Amino acid sequence: MKDYANEFKGKKALVTGGSRGIGAATAQRLIDGGATVVVSARSRHEQTPTEATFIQGDISTLSGANAVAEEALKILGGMDILVNNAGAATPKLPGIESISDEDWIESLMVNFMSAVRVTNPLLPALRESGSAAIVNISAGGLMPLHGFLAHYGASKAALVSYTKSLAKELAPAGIRVNLVTPGAIITPGGDEGRKLLTSAMGITPEQMFSRIPLSGRAGTAEEMAEMIAFLASDRASYITGHNHFVTGGQGELA
């Protein structure tokens, strides 16, 4: 029987946006599996795994992303797993007309270009791994979102397309690239955005959760982390270029 407690033994991983929520849960799951993990974020939080090395940085800028990638490689001495989790959704009420040019650009930089900019300098190390995996996190990239989150949805749609292109290009090198789409997941950042979203929709978070087919409840960061860990592991050795939903049955409506 496979020893999942040691499935990442000897593996080296970077998790962006890894100081709390899904990123922190993912980092902890990889650590529990034996990986050496570096997490990056703009600031450290109580949820930040103590066994992970923390890098403070803003990867929404080219210089910031390059600095994080360079420091991660210096600490780890290589790279086997990259989880591009960093992102932010800031509703702009009442709708699309309230989204400024700066808002559109900022969303693209934070939710899309950060992944591109971190991935690029790490590709040589990932190629050397022999069994590397990249997992990108993208909510709202397939279905049009409410107007006040249009900029967020557009940036994540770009990440979906990028992931599929990257998967095709890197497959011959043995690097698997997949996407995970979360539904209603309980996290600090998600909870903040959900309050604004449900308020604008005239419902409560509980009413939103009640519509979820699987038990009418929100998911946990640990449940997301389990899917990410699976895709990062050798158990998913023949899976690449796909979007995997952790939505409690909501599917593409998440």
N, C-alpha and C positions, 0 to 999 in steps of 0.2 A: 504494500500500500504506500502511496506517495506521502512523503513527510512534508506537508505544507508549511510546517514551522521552520523549515530550512530551505524552502524552495528558492529563496533569493540569496542564499549564502554566496558570498564573493561578488555579488552584483553591486554596482555603483549607480546611484540614482539622484536626479535633481527633480524637485517638485516646486514649480513656481506658484505663488500665491499659497504657500504652504504653512502659513503661520496660524491659520484657524480654519474652521469649517471643513469642507471637502478636502482641501489641500492638506490640512493637518491630519485628518483621519487617514488619508492615503499615505502620507509619510510614515505614520505610526504603523500602518498595516505592512508596509515594505520593511520597516525596521523589525517588526515582529517576525517577518519571514527571513531575517538574516541579512538584509541589505545594509550597506553604508549609505546614508541619505543626507543630502544637503537640501535645505529649503530656502527659498528666497521670498521676500515680501518687503513692503515699504516699512513695516514695523513688526516687532515681535508681540505676541499675545500670550495670555495664560494657556491657551490651547496648543501653542507651539511645542511639538515633541522635544523633550529635554535631551533625547539621544541623537537628535539631528543637529547638524551644524547649520547655524543660521547665517544667511547673507542678507544684509539690508541693501535694498536697491530699488530703483524705479525702472522697470523694464519697458515702460511705454515709450522710452526714448532709445535711440540707437546706441548712444554711449552707455546708458544705464544697462541695457541688455547685454552689450558686449562685456561690460565689467562683471556682471553676474556670471556669464558663461565662462569667462576667463578665470574667475575666482573659484568657481565650482570645479573646473578641470584641475586647477592647482591643488585643491583640497583632496579630490578623489583620485587623481592620477589616471583618469579614464572615464568612460560613460557607457552604461548599458541600458539605462531606463531614463526617459525624459517624459515628465508629465507636465504639459502646458495647461495649468489650471487657473492662472491669474486672469482676472476679469472683473468688471464692475458694471452694474445696471443702474442708471440714475434716471428715473421717470421724469419726463418734462411735461407738466400739465399746462393747458388742457389737452394738447396734442401736437401733431407734427409741426404746425406753424410756430410752436414755442421752441422748437429745436433749432438752435443757432448753428451757423457754420462751424463755429468753434466746438460745439457739442458733437456734431457729426465727426469731425476730425479726431477729437479726443477719444470718442468711442472706438473708432477704427484703430487708433494707436494702442489703446488699452486691451481691447478684446480680440484684435486680429494681428496687428503688426508686432505686438509683444511676442507672440508665438513664433512668427517668422524670424524675428531678430534674435531670439534665443536659440532657435533650432539651427540656423545657418552655421554659426561658428562651432557648433557641437557635432556637426555631421562627420568630420574626419574621425573623431573619437568613436562615434557610434558605428561607423563602418568597420573600425578595428575590433569592435566588440565580438563580432561573429554571430551574436544572437540578440541584437538590440531591439528595443521596442519604444515607440513614441505613442503617447496617448494624449489626445487633445480633448478638452472639455468644452461643450457648446450647447447652451440652452437657447431655444428660440430661433435656431438658424434655418428651420425648414418651413415653418408656418408663419404667415404674417402676424405680427404682434399688434396690440393696441397702439394707436398712433403715438402715445406718449413714450413708447419704448421702441419706436421704429428704428432709431439710430443703433440701438443695441442689437436688435434682430438682424439688421443689415450687416453689422460687423461680424456677427456669429455665422451668418450665411456665407460670408467670405471665408471664414475658418473651415466650414464644411467643404467647400470647393477645394481649398488649399490642401486639406487633409487627404482627399481622394487623389489629387494630382501627386502629392508627395509619396503616397503609398505606391502608386504605379512606378514612379521613378526609382524608389529605393528598394523595391522588391528584389531585383537581381542581386543586391548587396546583402540580402537576408535581413533587412531592417523592416519590421512590421510597423505600420502606422494606422491607428484606429481612433475613432471618435466615441465619446460617451456623452449622451444627452440626458441630463437629470430632469426629473419632474419637480414636484413640490418637495423640496428637501429642507429639513430644519437646519439652518445655519445662521450665524449672526448676520451676515450680509444678506442672505435670502429673506430673513425675517423682516429686516428693515425695508427692503424693496417691496415685499409682499403687503406690508401695512399700507404703503402708498397706493399700491395697485388695487387692493380690495376696497380701499376707501373711494378711489376714483370710480370703481365699478358699482359701488353702493352695496357691497356685501362684506361679511366678516371673513377672516382667514378660515375659521371653522366651517363656514358654508362652502368655501372653495375646496377644502379638504374633503368634505362630504361627497363631492362629485367624483372622487377618485375611485375607480372600480375595485381596486384591491383593498378591502377592509375600510374604505373611506378615511384613510389616514395619510399623513405626510410621511415621507421617507426620512431616513437618517443619513448623516454623513458617512457612517460606517458601512451602510448598505451600498452607497456609491463607491466607497473605497474598495469594496470587495470586487466589484466589476472591473475597476481600474487595475487592481492587482492581478486579476485573472488575465486581462489583456496584456499585461506587462510580463506575464510568466510564460514558461515553456508550454504550459497547458494549452495556450492559444497559438501554438507554433504554426498553424495553417490558416490563421485569420488575419487579414489585412484589408484596409480600404473600406471598412464598414462603420456604420453608425449604430451604436448599441444603446438602447433606451432603458433607463432605470426610472420608470414613471408610474409604477403601480397600475399599469393597464391603460394609461392615457395615450400612449403611443406618440404619434407626431403632433398631437394637440398640446403636448407639454411645452 
